[in-house]
């Protein structure tokens, strides 16, 4: 909650608006799943539920925070990541989203394995 108070003070947005901006920036409708068929493993793009989308957004945010090697506290790392997301700047969590989208695009030929 301290992080949201810092962001709220710097950006002058409410906590709900900040959360909405985070999830809209990290929103993905498709992810890659491994499906085994005939001794082969195929990476298949599948549509995901809203609950899974929120989970992935939080996961990418926490991965970005853990990847940050600055010698500052976890709270400050999270503040920096959320601040960059809300200010439309490049950040590590957006790179995770782009990596997911690239994998989906590269494996779109395996889409028929879903059934």
Buried (B, 14 or more C-beta within 10 A) or exposed (E): EEBBEBBBEEBEBEEEBBBEBBBEBBEBEBBBEEBEEEEEEBBBBBEBEEEBBBEBBBBBBBBBBEEBEEEEEEEBBBBBBBBBBBEEEEBBBBBBBEEBBEBBEEBEEBBEBEE
